[in-house]
């Protein structure tokens, strides 16, 4: 190819040809039922994102206001960033022991072995 010429490719499929977006169902179902803190059975998991550790705690069945208040207080006490998504809370760093201690004070329970 010489300089200045652009390569023009046409594949042949268009969105208007009847193609649909594939939507896979969620792996877990989150209940809309709000339950008391003592009836929760939370678990921990740990993931690596962009080379950093993220601690995930869940699954919470709280109202939106309760979950945002709890997340805000935990982030303030831990001094780290975090978010609430799909019934789980994600915190930056490996904070399992500190989070467990704070949530036990709030009245939450954990699955055996977590």
C-alpha positions in Angstrom: 0.0 0.0 0.0 1.2 3.4 -0.8 1.0 6.3 1.5 -2.2 8.3 1.7 -4.6 5.5 0.8 -7.0 4.2 3.4 -8.1 0.6 3.7 -11.8 0.2 3.4 -13.3 -3.0 4.7 -16.9 -4.1 4.5 -17.8 -7.2 6.5 -21.4 -7.5 5.3 -23.4 -7.7 8.6 -25.4 -4.8 9.9 -27.3 -4.3 13.1 -30.5 -3.9 11.1 -30.2 -7.5 9.7 -31.9 -9.0 12.7 -29.0 -9.3 15.1 -29.9 -9.0 18.7 -27.8 -8.3 21.8 -27.2 -11.4 23.8 -28.2 -11.0 27.4 -27.2 -13.8 29.8 -29.1 -14.2 33.0 -27.5 -13.4 36.3 -25.6 -16.2 38.0 -27.1 -15.3 41.4 -30.4 -14.0 42.3 -30.7 -11.1 44.8 -33.9 -11.1 46.8 -35.7 -7.8 47.3 -36.7 -8.9 50.8 -35.1 -6.7 53.5 -33.9 -8.8 56.4 -32.5 -8.0 59.9 -28.7 -7.8 60.3 -28.6 -10.9 62.6 -30.2 -13.0 59.8 -27.5 -12.3 57.2 -24.9 -15.0 56.4 -22.1 -13.0 54.8 -19.1 -14.4 53.0 -15.7 -13.0 51.9 -13.9 -13.3 48.6 -10.8 -11.7 47.3 -10.0 -10.6 43.8 -7.1 -8.9 42.0 -8.0 -5.9 39.9 -5.3 -4.0 38.0 -2.7 -5.7 40.2 -4.4 -4.6 43.5 -6.3 -6.7 46.0 -10.1 -6.1 46.4 -12.0 -7.5 49.4 -15.7 -8.4 48.6 -18.3 -8.9 51.3 -21.8 -10.0 50.7 -24.6 -10.7 50.0 -26.5 -8.0 51.8 -30.3 -7.7 51.8 -30.7 -4.2 53.1 -32.7 -1.2 51.9 -30.8 1.3 49.7 -30.5 3.9 52.6 -29.3 1.2 55.1 -26.7 -0.1 52.7 -25.3 3.4 51.8 -25.1 4.4 55.5 -23.3 1.1 56.4 -20.9 1.5 53.4 -20.2 5.1 54.4 -19.5 4.2 58.0 -17.3 1.3 57.1 -15.3 3.3 54.6 -14.7 6.0 57.1 -13.6 3.6 59.8 -11.3 1.6 57.5 -9.9 4.7 55.7 -10.3 3.1 52.2 -12.4 3.4 49.1 -15.3 1.1 48.3 -18.5 0.6 46.5 -21.9 -1.2 46.8 -23.0 -3.1 43.8 -25.4 -6.1 43.3 -25.8 -6.7 47.0 -22.1 -6.9 47.7 -19.6 -4.3 49.1 -16.2 -4.0 47.6 -13.3 -2.5 49.5 -9.8 -1.7 48.2 -7.1 -3.7 50.0 -7.0 -6.9 52.0 -9.1 -6.0 54.9 -10.9 -9.2 55.8 -10.1 -9.2 59.6 -10.9 -5.5 60.1 -14.2 -5.7 58.1 -15.2 -8.9 60.0 -14.7 -7.1 63.4 -16.7 -4.0 62.4 -19.6 -6.0 60.9 -19.8 -8.3 64.0 -20.2 -5.1 66.1 -23.1 -4.1 63.8 -24.8 -7.5 64.4 -24.1 -9.3 61.1 -23.2 -13.0 61.0 -20.9 -14.9 58.7 -21.0 -18.3 57.0 -19.0 -21.0 58.7 -15.4 -20.8 57.6 -15.5 -17.2 56.4 
